[in-house]
Each structure stands twice: as C-alpha cells, then as structure tokens.
Amino acid sequence: MPFVNVDSSTSVYVEDTGRESDVGKTVLFVHGWPLSHKMFEYQFMELHKNGYRCVGIDLRGFGRSDKPWTGYDYDIFADDIKQVMTALNLQKVTLVGFSMGGAIVMHYVAKYFSELVSKVVFMGAAAPCFTKREGYPYGLEKSACDALISQSLKDRPKMVTDFGKIFFSSENSQSKEMANWLFSINMKASPYATVQCLQELRDADLRNDMKLVNQRNLPVAIFHGVHDKICPFDFAKVMNEGIKGSKIVQFHESGHGLNIEEKEKANEELMKFIGQG
C-alpha cells in the first residue's frame, strides 16, 4: 500500500518495510521541513535488519505525496497521520517526529491519543514553539522565518542550500555528497508547501498540546543535538520539564541532523527505548 487516500483529493506516499506481526516493534517516522521519509534511510536500514517494522510518511506537499495548494498546518498533518495509521492497521506504534515532524507528532498525540501509540520520540523537535514569543525566549525570531519565506519566493534553491549549511554541527562534518543528497530531497517539496509550513512553524504554539501529552503518561524520549542551530537544545529542556517522566538523550557531536551525524547512536538509542518495558 504505497499510497493512502487521506481525504477525497489527496493521497500520501507511505514506505513500509512490512512485518505486520511485530506488534510493539513498529516505528512510524514523521520527517521534518522540507524533507521526506528518505531522510530516515539509515534508521530504516538498521532497524529493519533488527526485526522492526519501519513506516515512513511523506507528508502532503513533500516527497512523492500529492501536493495540494492548501492544507499545510499541524492539524491537517495530524489528520493525515491518523488516516495512515487506520489504513495500515498499526498498533502499539512508536511515533518518531523529527524537527517539524516532532511538532506534528506532539499535536497528533494531543489530539488523537489512543492505544495505537505506545511511545513517542521527539528528535530535534521544533516544539513546543519554533520561534520566540511571550514567555518563550527560545528559538528564532519570527522575522527570521519571514526572511526564509522571502528567500524561498525569490530563490528557493539558494534558500535550501543556505539552510543546509546549518543543518549539521559544522559545514564540514558531513561529505558534500551527503549535503547534495539532502538538497535533492528538499527540492522535491512543493514551493507552496515549503512556504506555508514556514508560516506554520513561525506561528504555531504547542504549549497547551505539550500539557496534554504530559497527561497521556506515555513513555517519551527527547533526542536532541547539543549543537543544534535550528532547534536549540533549550527546546529539549522545555519539553523535558513539561512532560513528566520524559528523558533527554543528548547527542554531543551533532547539530540538527543527529540521525545522520550520529546515526549509530541514534539507532541504538531508538531500539533501546522501544525495547524498554
């Protein structure tokens, strides 16, 4: 089932390694902006080899999914995830959300918590807020998102290239080929989804959602790069304080792209967290 109809006019692409009998060993990955499920290549390869079922969604507007002109907010993305989970009959899933995907996962758990979700991993999550506001002095200024929007409308390839320069702990921590690979994934996003998601990142405030996640009493792990220049480590501290029982896993050699910079540690910590009782 590579495509799932999430509404009357939109289908999203789903990569699924199978193993339907492995209840409790299914991991649903939600990618960041403006990427696709392909960003989790190194997680899929290692986890599948170790008996996990890996499911990756290309959010609407990204990757191989349909690209409608509207509908790019966390609420609609959460609805799409619900449709995918229902269509695939997923149970006892560990939800992994990276960057914007982390914010979407937070909203999904707040809105649609059920027995289908057993654990949550916030990976470099853009949550509970991506930009600074009253009572939340962390992250980018909203004007920085406005600048990214302006750059995207003027020269989207350059905007993506410049953004990629701060994705890792340093420009030279990964090969040029790795940077080119990520660039190619980013450029498959629709230009209007790219802009509208920047608007959602700029404006969304999930602090109330975080309170609801806290009430769910789910096991929560917070994977975060100490040198993250996109979603500062302060985000991880806020989530850890706001979600009782959550644990932070620090990635000391990583910036934002911790699942690539420290892929072995990310995979090991992910499997360890899923395997805990």
N, C-alpha and C positions, 0 to 999 in steps of 0.2 A: 504494500500500500504506500507507494512513494508520494502520493498527493492526497490530502484530506480537504474536503469541502468544509470550510469553516463558516460560510454564510452563502447566500444564494448566488453570489457573483465572485467569490474569492476562494481559491484553493492555495494551500501552503504545502511546501515540499517537506517531507519527513524522511530522514535517513534512519534506518532501523536495522540493527545487527541481528535481531531475532532473539532466540532463546526465550520463548514465551513462558516456559515452565519455571523460569527462575524468578519466582515471586520474592521480592525483597532484595533482588540484585539488579533491578532496573534503574538506570540513571537517565534522567531527561535533562538535556543540556539546552540552555537558552543563551544565545550569543549576544554580544554587545554591538554597539553602533560603530560603523556601518558595515558590519561583518556578516557572516553566515555561519551555519553549523560547521563549515570546514575549518574554522579556527580551532576546533577541538580534535583535529586529526590525531594528535599524539595521545590524547585521552582515549579515543575510540580504539586505537591500535592496541594499547596496553591493557585496558580494562576488558575488552572483548577476549583477548588472549587468556585472561584470568577468570573467564566464566561470567562476566557481567553482560547484561543486555544494555546497549547504548542506543539512545534515541535522541536525535538532533533535529530541531525545528529550524527551518529558515523562516524567520518572521515575515509576515506580509511586507512587501516592498523590498525584500532583500534576497540575495541568493537566487534560487530557482523558483521561488514562490511568485504568485501573482502580485502585480504592482498597481493596485487601485490608486486613484488620485487623492483619496481621503482615507481617514481611519487610522491615524498613527498616534495613538495615545495608549497609556498603560492599561486603561480599562478594556479597550478593544483587543489589545495583545493578550490580556488575561483571558478574555472570552475565547480567543483562538486556541490558547493552550488547553482550555477545558474541552473544546471540541476535539482536539487531537487526542487527549487522554481518554476521552469517551470512545472515540473511533477505534483506538488501538487496545481498548480494554485494559489499560495499565492499572496496576495495583501495587500498593506499598512502594511507591516511587521515591527515589532521592532526587529532588529538584536542585539543579546546579545553574545558577544565574551569574553570568559574567558582565560586569560593568552595567550598561543599561539593562541587560538581561537580569541582573541582580535586582534592580528596581522593579522590573516586571514580575519577577518571582515573588518579591515581597508583596506586591499588590495582589497577585494571584492567591497567595496563602491567606491574606486578609479577607479577600472577597469570597473565595471558593474553597476554603479549608474543608477537607473530608478525609475519610480513611484511605483515600487513594495516595495521599502523600504521607511518607513516614519520616523523612529527614530533609533538611534544607542546607545547601551550601551557598553562601554569598561569596563570590570570587571577584575581588577587585570591584565590588558593587558600587554603583552610583546611587547610593541610598544612605540615609533616608532622603537626602536632598543633594543635588549635584552642584547647586550654586548657593552662594551666601544669601542670607536673609535675616530678619529679626530673630534673635535667639539661636542663630545657627551661623557662626562666623567661619565656616569651613568651605573649602572648595573654590571654584571660580567665581569671579564677579559675573553677574548676568550680562554685562556688556561684552565679556569675552565670548559668550555664546552668540551674541548678536554679531560679533566680528566674524566668527566661524560661518554664520549664515550668509553674511555679505560676501565672504571669500568663496563660499560654495556656489553662490549665484554668479560670481564673476569668473572663477577659475577653479572648478571643483577638483580636477586632478592635482593642482598645486596645494589646495587646502588639505587634501588627503595625504599628500606627501609630507607636508609640514607637520601635520598631526602625528604622522607615523614616527617622526623624529623624537617625540617624547613618549612613545609607547613603551619603550624599554628603559632600563635603568640608565643606559647611555646609548648614544647613536651607534657605537661600535660594538655593543655587547652581542649582537647577532650579525649574521652574514648579510651582505647586500641582497643575496638571493632570497633570504627569508623576508627581508623588507619588501622586495618586489612581489613575492608571493602574497603577502598580506595586502599590498596595494591592489593587486589584481582582484582579490576578494572584495575589497571595499568598493572598487569601481563597478562591480556588478549590482550594487544597490541603485535603486531608482533615485534620481536627483530630488524629487519631491518628498520621498520618504526620508532622505538624508536631512533635508531642511526641516520637515515637520517634527522629526524626532529630536532635532536640536532644540526646537521650541518646547517640546515636552520635557526634555532634560533641564532646560532653563527654568521652567515654571513649576514643575511638579514638586509637591511637598508630601512625603510619605510618612511623616512623623506619627500621624494617627494610625496608619497601616502598621507601623512598627509596634505600636501598642497592642494591636490585635494579634500580630504574630507572637508577641510575648504571651498573650493569653492562651495561645494554642498548645503551649507546653510541648512543642516539637524539639527534638534534638537539632541544634543549629550550629554549624561551623562557619567561621568567617576567615576565608583565605585572603590575605592581603599583602602586597609588596610594600616593604618598608620605604622604598624609594619611588613610590607611585607619584607621578607628576600630574596625572589626570584625575584620579580619585584619591586624594591624600589619605594617608594612614589614619588621620583623625576620623574618617568615616567609619573605619573598623572599630575604633574606640567607642564612638557613639552607639553603634549597633550592639556592641558587647555590653555596654551599660544598660541599654534599653531592652534587651532580650535576655531574660534570666536563664541561666544555665548554658548560655552560648559560650563557645570557646573560640579564641583567636589563634590561628596558625600563621605565624609571621614568616614571610619569605624575605630573608635578609639580602639576597643577591638580586632581587627583582624590582622592576618598576611596575607598570600596569600589566604588562603581558606575562604574568607569573606562570601561567600554564605552559608557556614556551620557554621562558628563561630558566625556570627550574622545573622542567617537565617531569623529571624523575620524582622529585619530592612531591609535586602536585599529585601525581598518580598514586604514589604510596600513601600519602595522607588521605586522599579521597577514598581509597579502598579500605584503609584502616577505619575511617569514620563510618563508612557504610557497614562494615563488619561488626562494629560495636553493638552490644545488646540494646 
